[in-house]
């Protein structure tokens, strides 16, 4: 176990329960569709345990992890060894996918192999509260711009309530353990109290953005709004969207109960801070995710410098298939950069090594289109081109891809 984990399940989600946007016109939605076409276990688990979340794919946190654990434990060709990996084994090929909070001993081994100092940033998880503890006289269900179902629970704030909350949040006492020797936050997962310190309206234009929300009691747009999303199918648990935090647990309860509707909130899980270790991929990895300096050793997951559940999983597919090619003495699989999977891996292996930071998949990583088009149409063209390239790619390697079954 690590400080970020609570259960013994494989695939436990230590941060949000959302795998983000579903639409093919969103890069991460496109990435998920590509993964489905590679028979991704993680996507099977996500689709089987989905909970309502508007235009996003969110999952029942425990059922999702349980599905993955059961699938792996029941697989006849998988042997599970419950032990700490303090170094790399002799057998090859091997895939190193240690995720967040790689142990000190294994980190030191990787540092020796790569010959570089470790890079890391801090990631943070949002709190989870019980539905029955939310005051529904103040909170209400709605989706932004009425898009999708009323899947989000909204806690509206007027200007006075917002200002009070902002002041307390910005001045809240944070945890600084011995691991937090240098504050390096990923912009896409910034602790909410850090955002609050950047200025009065920063979180009102970020996680507390009221645009597109109408309060049913006033008929007007709130000054600010806190959104919560289902964390399980039963709807008994809700997580606070965008509220990843490193506030001390008593401070979280005190400050977040200033939010209208959450005055008596029962926190079943407080937000937590953890360190994510990642290597300098542009100098260390081939496009196959094999280490340049260590033949037969492949890297996958957040340690490669991809950011996000879906991106980490996609890197596992690429590393897994190329480890299979290595084992079969076949030429490696080079994923086309026009595909979401290929664009992501192309970025982490060719980015500026002097300023390398974790990256979510986005259309800015894709090769530009030949034709000019409006933004919405352009996204449709990216998606179409990507899936066409995927079909071509899979048709070129039918025997290798069939082996993944």
Secondary structure, DSSP 4 states (H G I P E B T S, - for coil): --TT--SS-TT--SS-SEEEE--TTSHHHHHHHHHHTTT-HHHHHHHHTEE--TTEEEE-HHHHHHHHHHHHHT-TT-----S---S--SSSSEEE---SS--HHHHHHHHHHHTS--EEEEEEEEEEEEGGGS-TTTEEEE-GGG-SSS-EEEEEE-HHHHHHHHHHHHT--B---TT-SS--B-GGG--HHHHHTT-TTTTTTTTT--TT---TTTSS--SEEEEEEESSTTS-EEEEEEEE--B-HHHHHHHHTTSTT-TT--EEE--EEEEEEE--HHHHB-TTSBBSSSTTEEE-SGGGTB-SHHHHHHHHHHHHHHHHHHHTT-PPP---TTSHHHHHHHHHHHS-GGG---B---GGGSPPPSS---HHHHHHHHHHHHHHHHHHHHHHTHHHHHHT-
